[in-house]
Amino acid sequence: MRRFILFAATLLAVSALVLTPPSRYLDASSHREAPLIANDPLADPTDVYAFVSPDRPNYVTIIACYIPMMLPEGGPNYFPFGENIRYQIHIDNDANRPGEEIIYRFTFTQTNEDPTTFFNIRLGKQNLKTTYTCERSVKGGGFTAIVTNGTVPPPNIGPRSIENAVVGLGTTYDALVTGAIATASTGEQVFCGPTDDPFFVDLGGAFDVGQTRKRNGTGVDAPRDGVAGFNVGTIALQIPISTLQKDSKTVAMRQNILDPDYVIGVWSTANRQKVTTLNTDGSKPTYSGDWVQVARLGMPLTNEVIIPIGQKDRWNALTPYQDLEFAKYFVNPELALYMDDSKFGGAVPALSALRIQTKSLGSFDFRNGADGLFGLPESARMGTALSDAAFGSILLQDNNPRSVDILPIFYTGAPNFRPYQLATGKGGNPLAEGKPFIHNFLPTLGDMLRLNMAVPATPRNSSDFSSLGLVQAAVLGLTDPRYNGNANLEFIPNMDGFPNGRRLEDDITRIELQAVGGIVLAAVGLWYDDFVSGGNPVTQDLLDVLTYSAGPQKNDVQLRTSFPYVANPHRGYDYVKQVTFPTAVTERPGLGLGVPKSFIIEQNYPNPFNPTTEIRYHVSTSDNVKLRIYNSLGQQVATLVDKQHTPGTYSVVWDARNVASGAYYYRLEVGNEVFPAKKALFVK
C-alpha cells in the first residue's frame, strides 16, 4: 500500500494529460513502426522478449530483435548489424532509484576477408564477417567489456556456402550457432546473429484498419503471416536472476511466486552519432558528435497501436521516464472505436467478436469517453488500488474508462492488489479479494516490458501451455477445478506469459486485441453485457472474446528448446515463403468453459507436413476421447487417441510415414459428440 500512496503523488501530473482525444493511428507490428526509423532499418528494433528460461529456472532470457523484414535471398549484400550503432538493452529493477540499473551495450565490426569476389562466402572466407563487443553498466557506472571479439554467424545463404567443404565453410548452421554462444566474464550467456523472425501476425489484414482475417477464410480473406520467411538480427542474453534482482537474490530466496521484489522492466534502444559525413571516394561514411537515441521498444505494439503517427518519432527519441505526455493515448485507445457499434464497429467486421462492456454488472460502461468505474464511492473503494489514498485519482478518470486497465498494463504493470485479482473467490463483487494471478507492478511510470522473475516457467511441452499467456492463466483460474476451488495464491500455468514478460510463443496481437475488448475487466469480475445476475459468467460474449483469433497463431518454424531459443534464419537458397494458410472448416467456439465439450484449438502444425505433425485439442469434461485419421475416400487410416480424458489441453503427434502423400482428415469425438473434420496435407 505504501508504494501506491507514494506513486499516486508522482502520477497526479497525469490527470490533466489523460483528458485529451485518443490516437488516430492504427498499425499492427513491431516493425517499421515510425516514419524516421523506417528509413534506417539497421537501427530499427522489431521486438523485445523477456521470460524465465524454461530449461534453466535460475536464469532469465532477454531477446532484442532488430532489422525488420530481412529477405533470406538478400545477397550479395545481406543486412548485418550496423557498425557505428549502439544496440542497447535496458533493465530497471528498483523503482526507488532513478533510471535503469543495468544496461547491456553491443557494438559490431565488419571485415571483408576476400575483396576479390562478389560472393558473400567463398573458399572458407566471409566478406561480411561480423564480430561484436558486449559491455555492461550497472547503477549508472561506466561500461565494462564482458565479451570481446564475439562471433556473429553469417547469413544462412545455402548449402554450398555453409556446408560445402571445398567452396564454403564446411560446417552446419547449427554448429555455427552453437559456436557463436559466448559466456560473458560476468556469467551471462550471449548470442548475436541472424535468426528467423519469431513474431507472427497478419500484417496485411491488420494494416487494413484492423481487419484481421479468420483461419477459415479463403482467397483474399485467408490470413497470412506477414513476417513468415523473414529474418531479423537477434541479440539474446541469458542472465542469472541474481544478477537482475535488485538485491542480488536468487530465485530460491523469493517469498512467494509473486514476490514484488523480483519485478524488472526491460526495453531496447538503438543510438547513432549526430553527424554522418558521406565521402566522395566511395569509402565508408564517417561519424562524429554525441550519441543520439533513434529508436526504442518495450511493450509490443505501443508505438504502433497506441501512439499517433505525428508523435511516433518523438516517442522513439525519449526514454520511458519521459512517457507522461503519452499517457493520454492509453485511456481511450483508438482500437476501441472499432469494437464499438455506436462508433465504427460495423466497418471492421473482423473485430465483431470483441465488444467492450457497455453495461457490465448492469451499469459500468467502458466505451471510449464513458465513465467506466468513475463515480464509485470511496466507501466501496477503500482498501483497493482504486482508493483515493492509493491510485484512484489515476485509475478512475472521468470520461477515460481504460485508465483502469489499459493504462496500468502498459505503464506500471498490474499489482497483486484488489481489484487486480481473478473473480474466483470474490462472491460477485469485483472489488473484493480474489485469486492472485499477476504481480508485475513496477511503479516507474513508462513503457517497459515488465516481468516478475519469481513466477516459474510453464514447461513448453505441458498440455497446459498456451500462447494466450495470462489470458489462459485467468481462464484456468476461473474455470478449471484444479485451481478455481480456492482463492489462494498458487501457480497457474501461463502465469509467466504475456503481459507478464513475453515468451517467444505468446500471441501478443491476439492478447492485446482481447485486452482492448475488455478481457482483463472480465477476468476480475466485470462481466460482459449478456451476464445475468446469479448466472454463469461464462456467457457467449465472453466466449466470443476468448475464442477470437487474429489469424496466425504460432511461428512459421519450430523454435529451439534451449538458448538462444530462436530458430535458425531462413535459407535464401531453398526457402519458399508461405503466403496463405490452408483452408479450414469453421471451428466450434469454446475454451474449456462449458459447452461445447471440446474443440480443436488450431490447425495441425506444420501443415503441409512431412512426416509428422502435431494436433492440439481441449477437453472440458471427463469423457472418452477419440481422434481418428481418414483419407480422402473416407476410409479410416489411423486412431491417434482412444481413451478417457480429464479436463485440459492435449496434444498428439501423427507420424504419417507409413501412408501415401495426399490430403487427410482428422476428427475429434468426445463421448457421443462428433466435431467437424479438419484437413491435413502430407507431402513426401
DONU-641106 format. One line per field, with one value per residue (C-alpha): x, y, z; residue number from 1; residue in one letter. Coordinates in Angstrom, 2 decimals. Layout:
# DONU-641106
c1 (X ...)
c2 (Y ...)
c3 (Z ...)
n (NUM ...)
res (a ...)
***
This chain:
# DONU-641106
c1 (0.00 2.88 4.03 0.60 0.49 3.95 3.21 -0.10 1.71 4.02 1.15 -1.12 0.50 -1.05 -4.60 -4.56 -2.84 -5.37 -8.29 -7.40 -8.67 -7.45 -4.82 -5.80 -3.39 -3.59 -0.73 -0.10 3.52 6.76 8.31 8.88 6.83 7.74 8.48 12.13 13.34 11.72 14.49 17.18 16.44 19.81 18.88 15.21 14.18 11.39 10.56 11.65 11.10 11.79 10.96 12.19 14.24 12.13 15.14 17.16 14.83 17.55 18.01 16.01 16.34 16.07 15.93 16.02 15.48 16.47 16.48 12.94 11.80 15.18 14.70 16.77 17.65 19.04 22.51 25.07 24.82 22.91 21.91 24.38 24.22 25.31 28.66 28.60 25.33 24.97 22.40 21.33 19.15 17.97 16.78 15.05 14.74 14.30 11.50 13.04 16.14 16.03 16.88 17.67 20.03 21.61 22.46 23.96 25.58 26.54 28.74 29.63 32.56 32.62 35.59 35.90 38.17 38.36 37.68 38.31 34.91 31.31 30.16 29.46 31.17 33.79 36.64 36.14 36.22 33.45 33.08 30.74 32.36 30.96 32.22 30.94 31.80 29.29 29.66 27.69 26.93 25.49 23.71 24.93 28.57 30.89 30.68 32.91 33.51 32.22 32.52 35.13 35.53 32.23 31.30 28.25 27.17 27.00 23.73 22.27 22.96 22.73 24.29 27.41 28.19 27.67 28.09 30.40 33.98 35.53 33.89 32.13 32.67 32.44 30.13 26.45 24.41 23.56 27.28 27.74 25.02 26.37 29.87 28.62 27.18 29.61 29.92 30.49 33.08 30.17 28.30 25.76 25.26 25.29 24.27 24.15 23.21 20.57 17.57 14.07 11.73 9.85 6.95 3.77 0.96 -1.40 0.17 -1.91 -5.20 -4.14 -2.97 -6.36 -7.98 -7.71 -9.39 -7.60 -8.66 -10.02 -8.21 -11.20 -11.06 -10.38 -8.77 -8.05 -9.84 -7.38 -4.88 -1.22 1.66 3.23 6.66 6.81 10.00 11.74 14.81 15.87 19.06 18.80 20.65 19.97 21.10 20.59 21.19 21.24 18.21 20.57 22.23 18.90 17.29 17.92 19.36 21.25 18.82 18.47 15.07 15.27 15.14 11.75 8.98 6.40 5.85 4.56 7.30 7.21 10.98 11.59 9.93 12.06 11.28 13.02 13.35 15.75 17.20 19.42 21.73 23.67 26.10 24.73 26.88 27.28 29.76 29.48 32.77 33.20 35.67 33.11 34.64 32.52 30.84 32.48 30.58 31.09 29.31 27.21 25.26 21.51 18.74 16.94 14.56 13.28 10.94 9.42 5.85 4.91 2.65 2.90 4.34 2.36 -1.16 -1.24 0.99 -0.37 1.67 2.51 4.17 5.91 9.32 9.24 8.29 11.29 13.63 12.56 13.03 10.29 10.93 9.61 6.39 3.94 3.00 1.80 -0.47 -3.47 -3.36 -3.95 -7.16 -9.33 -7.44 -8.30 -8.74 -11.71 -13.59 -13.62 -15.05 -17.97 -21.07 -22.05 -18.78 -17.02 -17.52 -19.72 -16.93 -14.49 -16.39 -13.28 -13.44 -17.15 -16.39 -14.61 -17.31 -16.34 -18.62 -21.28 -23.36 -21.16 -22.96 -25.84 -24.18 -20.49 -19.72 -16.12 -16.56 -14.35 -15.47 -17.68 -17.22 -16.05 -15.69 -15.56 -18.17 -17.71 -18.00 -14.87 -16.61 -16.65 -13.03 -11.42 -8.53 -8.20 -5.90 -8.86 -8.98 -8.25 -5.48 -3.80 -4.18 -7.76 -7.02 -5.25 -7.20 -10.61 -10.54 -13.83 -14.55 -11.35 -12.60 -9.50 -7.38 -8.40 -6.92 -5.07 -3.04 -1.61 -0.96 1.37 2.66 3.01 2.30 -0.53 -0.27 -1.42 -3.86 -7.61 -9.27 -6.45 -7.15 -9.29 -13.04 -12.54 -13.47 -14.92 -18.52 -19.74 -18.04 -15.19 -13.60 -13.34 -10.30 -9.88 -7.42 -3.95 -2.57 -0.25 2.15 4.47 3.91 6.98 5.88 8.15 5.64 6.58 6.57 8.56 8.10 7.62 8.43 8.14 11.12 9.70 6.98 8.06 8.14 5.36 7.00 6.76 5.76 2.95 -0.58 -1.49 0.98 -0.84 0.14 -2.62 -0.34 -2.04 -5.41 -5.23 -3.97 -7.09 -9.30 -7.80 -8.02 -11.69 -12.92 -10.51 -11.35 -7.63 -7.46 -10.91 -11.80 -9.97 -8.70 -5.19 -2.00 -0.76 0.97 -1.47 0.04 0.89 1.24 4.66 3.10 2.43 1.87 3.97 7.06 6.79 7.59 8.53 5.36 2.93 0.30 0.59 -1.55 -4.49 -3.91 -3.71 -6.83 -8.63 -7.40 -8.82 -12.01 -12.30 -10.95 -8.99 -12.11 -13.99 -11.22 -11.57 -15.38 -16.64 -18.53 -19.82 -23.22 -25.03 -24.24 -27.35 -27.04 -26.65 -25.97 -22.90 -20.39 -19.14 -21.51 -21.48 -19.91 -17.05 -16.60 -16.57 -13.67 -11.75 -12.06 -11.29 -8.40 -6.15 -5.11 -1.63 -1.32 2.32 5.67 6.17 9.07 9.87 11.70 14.72 14.26 17.43 19.27 19.06 15.60 15.03 15.14 17.89 17.48 15.65 17.96 17.74 18.68 15.63 13.03 9.57 7.59 4.23 1.58 -1.67 -2.95 -4.73 -8.47 -10.06 -13.60 -15.32 -14.24 -16.62 -16.23 -15.13 -12.15 -12.94 -15.64 -18.79 -20.41 -19.26 -17.35 -14.19 -12.78 -9.64 -7.66 -5.83 -4.93 -2.42 1.12 3.06 0.70 1.65 3.93 6.47 6.43 5.00 2.51 1.03 -2.70 -3.80 -7.28 -9.10 -11.50 -13.65 -15.37 -14.28 -15.16 -13.78 -11.97 -11.23 -9.14 -9.15 -7.49 -9.31 -8.14 -9.89 -12.16 -13.44 -11.53 -10.05 -6.24 -5.28 -6.62 -4.39 -6.39 -8.95 -9.02 -10.61 -9.63 -9.92 -10.44 -7.39 -5.45 -3.76 -1.53 -0.74 1.77 0.78 3.62 2.42 5.48 3.53 0.85 0.97 1.21 -2.10 -4.94 -6.15 -8.82 -8.80 -11.94 -12.42 -15.12 -15.88 -18.39 -21.26 -20.41 -18.59 -16.76 -16.15 -13.19 -10.13 -7.74 -4.05 -1.82 1.01 3.72 6.70)
c2 (0.00 2.40 2.05 3.05 6.09 7.27 6.55 8.39 11.61 11.14 10.39 13.30 15.15 12.65 13.75 16.74 14.81 12.00 14.27 14.81 12.97 9.48 8.48 8.41 5.84 2.09 -0.27 -3.85 -4.86 -4.03 -3.50 -0.18 1.49 5.16 7.34 8.23 4.84 3.17 4.84 3.31 -0.45 -1.41 0.59 -0.40 -2.61 -5.05 -6.90 -7.47 -10.72 -11.48 -14.77 -17.18 -19.76 -22.94 -25.24 -23.10 -21.79 -19.69 -17.63 -15.08 -14.82 -11.39 -11.16 -7.95 -8.17 -5.53 -5.05 -5.94 -7.97 -9.31 -11.46 -14.66 -14.14 -10.65 -11.13 -10.27 -7.56 -9.08 -6.94 -7.44 -5.50 -1.95 -0.51 2.81 1.89 1.22 -1.51 -1.44 -3.47 -1.64 -3.20 -1.33 -3.33 -0.66 1.89 3.80 4.64 6.99 5.50 1.97 -0.17 -2.31 -1.57 -4.05 -2.34 -4.09 -2.67 -4.51 -4.55 -5.99 -7.37 -8.24 -11.28 -11.53 -8.36 -10.20 -11.96 -10.84 -13.83 -13.32 -16.64 -18.30 -20.73 -20.59 -16.80 -14.39 -10.97 -9.51 -11.26 -9.64 -9.58 -7.72 -6.33 -6.52 -4.04 -3.71 -0.75 -1.18 1.54 4.39 3.33 3.16 0.47 -2.57 -5.07 -8.54 -10.14 -9.10 -10.35 -12.22 -14.26 -13.49 -16.36 -15.43 -15.32 -18.77 -18.44 -22.01 -25.48 -24.65 -21.54 -23.20 -27.00 -27.48 -28.04 -27.03 -23.70 -22.90 -23.07 -26.86 -26.92 -26.86 -23.86 -25.45 -25.72 -22.04 -21.02 -23.22 -21.89 -18.31 -18.65 -16.84 -16.88 -13.38 -12.69 -11.86 -15.14 -14.31 -16.42 -14.22 -14.79 -12.31 -13.25 -13.55 -15.71 -16.44 -13.65 -15.25 -12.81 -13.82 -11.54 -10.98 -7.68 -7.21 -7.55 -5.54 -2.59 -2.53 -0.80 -3.84 -6.32 -9.39 -12.49 -15.79 -19.07 -20.43 -17.66 -18.30 -16.26 -12.70 -13.38 -16.10 -14.90 -14.57 -14.43 -11.24 -11.97 -15.69 -16.44 -13.22 -12.96 -10.45 -9.60 -11.10 -10.20 -12.77 -12.77 -15.49 -13.81 -15.22 -13.98 -12.94 -10.52 -8.91 -8.89 -5.57 -7.16 -9.95 -12.58 -15.93 -17.27 -19.69 -16.68 -15.41 -15.04 -16.46 -16.79 -13.21 -11.64 -7.91 -7.57 -9.70 -7.40 -5.95 -3.62 -4.21 -2.22 -1.91 1.10 1.98 5.00 6.79 9.71 13.08 13.77 11.50 12.52 10.96 10.66 11.34 8.49 5.75 4.85 4.23 7.28 8.78 9.62 12.18 14.04 12.98 9.72 10.15 7.60 6.96 4.16 2.22 -0.67 -2.12 -3.37 -4.75 -2.57 0.58 2.84 1.02 0.84 3.48 6.41 8.60 8.95 12.58 11.62 8.38 9.88 11.88 8.76 6.96 9.74 9.69 7.28 5.51 8.04 10.78 9.00 11.14 13.15 9.99 8.71 10.35 7.83 4.81 5.75 5.94 3.67 4.16 0.45 0.52 2.66 -0.32 -2.58 -0.25 -0.46 3.09 4.28 2.40 -1.22 -2.01 -1.04 -3.68 -6.99 -8.97 -7.35 -8.06 -10.67 -8.04 -5.91 -3.87 -3.89 -1.16 -2.19 -4.53 -5.62 -3.52 -0.11 0.17 1.44 1.14 2.52 5.48 8.63 6.78 6.78 3.22 2.82 6.56 7.53 4.56 5.93 5.96 3.69 0.95 1.58 1.58 -0.85 -1.23 0.25 2.44 4.23 7.94 7.15 4.88 5.04 6.20 9.65 8.00 4.77 6.47 9.27 10.83 10.09 7.99 4.49 2.49 4.24 1.32 -1.44 -0.45 2.34 0.21 -2.77 -0.64 1.96 0.41 -3.29 -4.88 -5.34 -8.31 -5.99 -5.54 -5.35 -6.83 -10.40 -13.06 -13.14 -16.56 -16.13 -12.63 -13.69 -11.43 -8.26 -7.30 -5.10 -7.94 -10.12 -12.70 -15.28 -13.80 -14.41 -11.47 -9.04 -7.29 -3.85 -1.63 1.91 3.68 5.33 4.49 1.90 -1.22 -4.95 -5.94 -9.41 -10.96 -13.31 -15.16 -16.76 -20.23 -21.05 -23.18 -26.19 -25.82 -29.47 -29.20 -29.80 -26.62 -24.42 -21.79 -18.90 -16.89 -16.26 -14.59 -14.75 -18.55 -18.40 -16.40 -18.93 -21.79 -19.85 -19.11 -22.40 -25.29 -27.40 -27.75 -24.02 -22.47 -24.23 -21.64 -18.08 -18.94 -17.88 -20.86 -21.41 -21.47 -22.46 -19.48 -17.00 -16.49 -15.40 -12.01 -9.40 -10.76 -10.61 -12.03 -15.54 -16.27 -18.34 -15.71 -14.50 -10.87 -9.50 -11.64 -10.94 -7.19 -7.08 -9.16 -6.73 -3.76 -5.83 -5.87 -9.33 -8.02 -6.36 -9.65 -11.59 -9.52 -9.83 -7.00 -9.39 -8.81 -7.33 -10.66 -11.80 -12.33 -11.74 -15.07 -16.88 -18.37 -15.63 -17.80 -16.16 -16.12 -12.65 -13.91 -16.98 -14.78 -12.75 -15.79 -17.68 -14.65 -15.33 -12.74 -15.26 -16.78 -18.47 -19.57 -19.02 -20.45 -22.69 -24.69 -22.84 -24.20 -25.80 -24.26 -20.95 -18.88 -20.48 -18.67 -20.70 -20.61 -17.93 -18.97 -20.05 -18.00 -20.89 -23.03 -21.14 -20.68 -18.04 -19.18 -16.79 -18.39 -20.65 -23.83 -23.54 -24.82 -25.61 -23.26 -24.06 -24.61 -21.83 -22.59 -22.56 -25.25 -23.01 -25.09 -26.27 -27.49 -30.31 -29.70 -28.33 -28.43 -25.46 -24.86 -26.32 -29.14 -27.80 -27.88 -28.17 -29.27 -31.68 -34.47 -36.90 -35.69 -33.06 -32.00 -31.78 -29.90 -30.10 -29.16 -31.23 -29.53 -32.57 -36.02 -38.27 -40.74 -39.05 -40.43 -38.78 -40.59 -40.01 -40.58 -40.48 -38.58 -41.60 -41.51 -44.64 -44.67 -44.96 -44.35 -43.86 -41.42 -41.24 -43.54 -43.17 -41.39 -37.75 -35.29 -31.59 -29.99 -29.24 -32.10 -32.65 -35.70 -36.19 -38.09 -39.90 -40.44 -42.06 -45.32 -43.73 -42.18 -38.47 -36.68 -34.98 -36.49 -35.51 -35.77 -35.81 -35.49 -37.42 -36.69 -39.10 -39.13 -35.73 -35.60 -32.47 -31.25 -32.80 -30.76 -31.21 -32.12 -32.27 -34.84 -34.15 -36.52)
c3 (0.00 0.75 -2.85 -4.12 -1.85 -2.92 -6.55 -6.52 -5.67 -8.65 -11.00 -10.15 -13.03 -15.42 -14.67 -16.96 -19.70 -19.98 -20.81 -24.47 -27.58 -28.48 -31.01 -34.65 -35.95 -36.40 -37.07 -36.08 -35.80 -34.05 -37.50 -39.29 -36.59 -37.09 -40.15 -39.42 -38.21 -41.23 -43.25 -41.04 -40.86 -39.33 -36.22 -36.14 -33.17 -34.01 -30.77 -27.18 -25.26 -21.58 -19.89 -17.24 -19.14 -19.30 -19.09 -16.65 -13.90 -12.26 -15.42 -17.37 -21.14 -22.76 -26.55 -28.57 -32.32 -34.87 -38.67 -39.80 -42.78 -43.95 -47.04 -46.85 -50.52 -49.83 -51.32 -52.22 -49.54 -46.67 -43.70 -40.84 -37.60 -38.35 -37.48 -35.62 -33.93 -30.21 -29.65 -26.01 -23.64 -20.52 -17.25 -14.42 -11.19 -8.50 -8.61 -5.69 -7.71 -10.72 -14.09 -15.15 -13.07 -15.82 -19.46 -21.93 -24.93 -28.19 -30.93 -34.13 -36.55 -40.08 -42.01 -45.71 -45.80 -49.61 -51.63 -54.94 -55.06 -55.22 -53.17 -49.50 -48.64 -50.81 -50.14 -46.39 -46.18 -45.23 -46.75 -44.19 -41.26 -38.15 -34.58 -31.54 -28.15 -25.31 -22.47 -19.23 -17.00 -13.50 -11.50 -13.66 -13.63 -16.59 -19.24 -18.86 -21.67 -20.73 -24.20 -26.77 -30.32 -30.08 -33.16 -35.33 -37.62 -41.31 -43.25 -43.93 -47.63 -48.88 -48.83 -50.86 -48.82 -45.44 -45.71 -48.67 -47.53 -50.88 -51.71 -48.43 -44.68 -44.42 -41.40 -40.44 -39.47 -36.12 -35.43 -36.33 -33.88 -31.10 -31.67 -31.50 -27.98 -25.69 -21.92 -20.58 -17.91 -15.60 -16.17 -18.87 -21.99 -25.12 -28.72 -31.61 -35.14 -37.86 -36.96 -38.09 -37.03 -34.11 -34.36 -36.19 -37.33 -40.25 -41.28 -44.41 -42.55 -39.53 -41.63 -43.34 -40.34 -38.11 -40.46 -39.12 -41.01 -39.67 -40.15 -42.05 -44.64 -48.31 -51.07 -50.01 -46.72 -45.72 -43.09 -43.92 -41.50 -42.80 -41.30 -42.14 -44.01 -43.00 -40.79 -38.14 -36.29 -32.81 -29.61 -26.89 -23.26 -20.67 -17.31 -13.75 -11.83 -9.04 -11.49 -12.39 -8.93 -7.20 -4.02 -5.84 -4.55 -6.23 -7.22 -4.27 -1.93 -3.17 -0.57 -2.99 -6.72 -6.98 -4.84 -5.72 -5.28 -8.37 -10.93 -13.72 -16.61 -19.96 -23.15 -26.09 -27.87 -30.81 -30.83 -33.57 -33.57 -34.57 -37.63 -40.66 -43.35 -46.80 -48.64 -52.36 -52.85 -52.06 -48.72 -45.65 -44.10 -41.04 -37.86 -35.14 -32.37 -29.42 -29.45 -30.03 -29.39 -32.67 -31.62 -28.62 -27.90 -24.73 -24.69 -28.11 -30.26 -28.10 -30.76 -33.44 -31.99 -29.26 -30.24 -33.10 -36.26 -35.55 -32.25 -33.21 -33.95 -30.73 -28.74 -30.25 -29.09 -25.43 -22.54 -20.54 -17.77 -20.08 -21.05 -19.06 -22.13 -23.92 -21.13 -22.78 -25.64 -23.39 -21.60 -24.75 -27.18 -30.82 -31.41 -29.06 -31.59 -33.96 -31.25 -30.58 -32.78 -31.77 -33.37 -36.21 -35.17 -38.15 -40.56 -39.25 -39.14 -38.14 -34.71 -34.22 -31.54 -29.45 -27.92 -24.87 -21.85 -22.06 -19.02 -17.01 -13.82 -15.06 -15.07 -15.98 -19.49 -20.78 -24.28 -25.23 -23.45 -20.96 -17.18 -16.63 -12.87 -12.30 -9.76 -7.45 -3.91 -1.78 0.69 -1.97 -2.95 0.48 0.74 -3.02 -5.64 -6.64 -3.29 -3.21 -0.73 -3.25 -7.02 -7.51 -8.89 -11.82 -12.32 -12.13 -14.69 -15.76 -19.43 -19.64 -18.83 -19.81 -17.22 -15.01 -17.21 -20.40 -18.76 -15.93 -18.24 -20.35 -17.90 -14.44 -14.61 -12.63 -8.85 -6.80 -5.11 -5.25 -7.76 -9.91 -8.87 -10.52 -9.84 -8.22 -4.56 -4.95 -4.48 -7.27 -6.00 -8.41 -5.74 -3.21 -2.53 -5.28 -6.52 -7.23 -10.70 -11.51 -9.93 -12.35 -10.82 -11.15 -10.24 -12.71 -14.99 -18.56 -21.31 -20.37 -20.79 -17.15 -15.84 -12.39 -12.28 -9.24 -11.38 -12.57 -16.26 -17.72 -19.40 -23.16 -23.52 -20.96 -22.21 -20.32 -22.17 -24.20 -26.47 -24.76 -21.79 -18.84 -20.58 -20.42 -16.81 -16.00 -17.80 -15.79 -12.54 -13.13 -14.56 -14.03 -10.95 -10.26 -9.47 -9.01 -5.76 -3.65 -3.78 -2.63 -4.33 -6.33 -9.62 -12.53 -15.89 -18.11 -15.24 -16.83 -20.14 -21.71 -20.41 -17.52 -19.68 -23.17 -24.33 -27.93 -28.31 -26.97 -29.44 -28.40 -31.25 -30.14 -26.43 -26.87 -29.03 -26.39 -23.74 -25.65 -25.95 -22.14 -21.24 -18.24 -16.88 -17.24 -15.52 -12.35 -12.34 -14.53 -16.80 -20.31 -21.09 -21.53 -17.98 -15.86 -12.12 -10.36 -13.61 -15.23 -16.12 -18.99 -21.43 -25.21 -25.24 -23.09 -25.27 -28.36 -26.96 -25.70 -28.97 -31.14 -33.50 -35.10 -37.77 -37.41 -34.02 -33.91 -35.53 -39.01 -37.91 -34.79 -32.01 -30.19 -26.78 -25.34 -25.53 -27.69 -28.29 -31.61 -34.82 -37.44 -40.11 -43.24 -46.03 -49.18 -51.43 -50.83 -48.80 -50.32 -48.47 -47.17 -48.40 -47.25 -44.54 -45.60 -45.78 -42.57 -41.53 -39.11 -35.56 -32.71 -30.09 -26.58 -24.26 -21.76 -20.30 -20.64 -23.84 -26.29 -24.63 -26.64 -29.86 -31.98 -30.75 -34.01 -37.38 -37.18 -37.31 -39.51 -42.46 -45.10 -43.22 -43.66 -41.90 -38.55 -37.46 -34.11 -33.34 -30.20 -28.67 -25.49 -23.39 -20.78 -19.27 -18.13 -21.03 -23.54 -26.42 -29.86 -32.54 -35.89 -39.25 -42.56 -46.17 -48.95 -49.61 -46.05 -45.04 -41.54 -41.64 -38.00 -34.49 -32.63 -29.40 -27.80 -24.03 -21.08 -20.56 -17.71 -18.46 -20.04 -23.19 -25.01 -28.00 -30.12 -32.92 -36.06 -37.79 -41.36 -42.88 -43.44 -45.63 -49.08 -49.77 -50.01 -48.18 -44.90 -42.42 -38.64 -36.50 -32.75 -30.85 -27.19 -25.71 -28.19 -29.66 -33.03 -34.15 -37.71 -39.52 -40.40 -43.29 -43.09 -46.15 -46.17 -48.77 -49.00)
n (1 2 3 4 5 6 7 8 9 10 11 12 13 14 15 16 17 18 19 20 21 22 23 24 25 26 27 28 29 30 31 32 33 34 35 36 37 38 39 40 41 42 43 44 45 46 47 48 49 50 51 52 53 54 55 56 57 58 59 60 61 62 63 64 65 66 67 68 69 70 71 72 73 74 75 76 77 78 79 80 81 82 83 84 85 86 87 88 89 90 91 92 93 94 95 96 97 98 99 100 101 102 103 104 105 106 107 108 109 110 111 112 113 114 115 116 117 118 119 120 121 122 123 124 125 126 127 128 129 130 131 132 133 134 135 136 137 138 139 140 141 142 143 144 145 146 147 148 149 150 151 152 153 154 155 156 157 158 159 160 161 162 163 164 165 166 167 168 169 170 171 172 173 174 175 176 177 178 179 180 181 182 183 184 185 186 187 188 189 190 191 192 193 194 195 196 197 198 199 200 201 202 203 204 205 206 207 208 209 210 211 212 213 214 215 216 217 218 219 220 221 222 223 224 225 226 227 228 229 230 231 232 233 234 235 236 237 238 239 240 241 242 243 244 245 246 247 248 249 250 251 252 253 254 255 256 257 258 259 260 261 262 263 264 265 266 267 268 269 270 271 272 273 274 275 276 277 278 279 280 281 282 283 284 285 286 287 288 289 290 291 292 293 294 295 296 297 298 299 300 301 302 303 304 305 306 307 308 309 310 311 312 313 314 315 316 317 318 319 320 321 322 323 324 325 326 327 328 329 330 331 332 333 334 335 336 337 338 339 340 341 342 343 344 345 346 347 348 349 350 351 352 353 354 355 356 357 358 359 360 361 362 363 364 365 366 367 368 369 370 371 372 373 374 375 376 377 378 379 380 381 382 383 384 385 386 387 388 389 390 391 392 393 394 395 396 397 398 399 400 401 402 403 404 405 406 407 408 409 410 411 412 413 414 415 416 417 418 419 420 421 422 423 424 425 426 427 428 429 430 431 432 433 434 435 436 437 438 439 440 441 442 443 444 445 446 447 448 449 450 451 452 453 454 455 456 457 458 459 460 461 462 463 464 465 466 467 468 469 470 471 472 473 474 475 476 477 478 479 480 481 482 483 484 485 486 487 488 489 490 491 492 493 494 495 496 497 498 499 500 501 502 503 504 505 506 507 508 509 510 511 512 513 514 515 516 517 518 519 520 521 522 523 524 525 526 527 528 529 530 531 532 533 534 535 536 537 538 539 540 541 542 543 544 545 546 547 548 549 550 551 552 553 554 555 556 557 558 559 560 561 562 563 564 565 566 567 568 569 570 571 572 573 574 575 576 577 578 579 580 581 582 583 584 585 586 587 588 589 590 591 592 593 594 595 596 597 598 599 600 601 602 603 604 605 606 607 608 609 610 611 612 613 614 615 616 617 618 619 620 621 622 623 624 625 626 627 628 629 630 631 632 633 634 635 636 637 638 639 640 641 642 643 644 645 646 647 648 649 650 651 652 653 654 655 656 657 658 659 660 661 662 663 664 665 666 667 668 669 670 671 672 673 674 675 676 677 678 679 680 681 682 683 684)
res (m r r f i l f a a t l l a v s a l v l t p p s r y l d a s s h r e a p l i a n d p l a d p t d v y a f v s p d r p n y v t i i a c y i p m m l p e g g p n y f p f g e n i r y q i h i d n d a n r p g e e i i y r f t f t q t n e d p t t f f n i r l g k q n l k t t y t c e r s v k g g g f t a i v t n g t v p p p n i g p r s i e n a v v g l g t t y d a l v t g a i a t a s t g e q v f c g p t d d p f f v d l g g a f d v g q t r k r n g t g v d a p r d g v a g f n v g t i a l q i p i s t l q k d s k t v a m r q n i l d p d y v i g v w s t a n r q k v t t l n t d g s k p t y s g d w v q v a r l g m p l t n e v i i p i g q k d r w n a l t p y q d l e f a k y f v n p e l a l y m d d s k f g g a v p a l s a l r i q t k s l g s f d f r n g a d g l f g l p e s a r m g t a l s d a a f g s i l l q d n n p r s v d i l p i f y t g a p n f r p y q l a t g k g g n p l a e g k p f i h n f l p t l g d m l r l n m a v p a t p r n s s d f s s l g l v q a a v l g l t d p r y n g n a n l e f i p n m d g f p n g r r l e d d i t r i e l q a v g g i v l a a v g l w y d d f v s g g n p v t q d l l d v l t y s a g p q k n d v q l r t s f p y v a n p h r g y d y v k q v t f p t a v t e r p g l g l g v p k s f i i e q n y p n p f n p t t e i r y h v s t s d n v k l r i y n s l g q q v a t l v d k q h t p g t y s v v w d a r n v a s g a y y y r l e v g n e v f p a k k a l f v k)
***
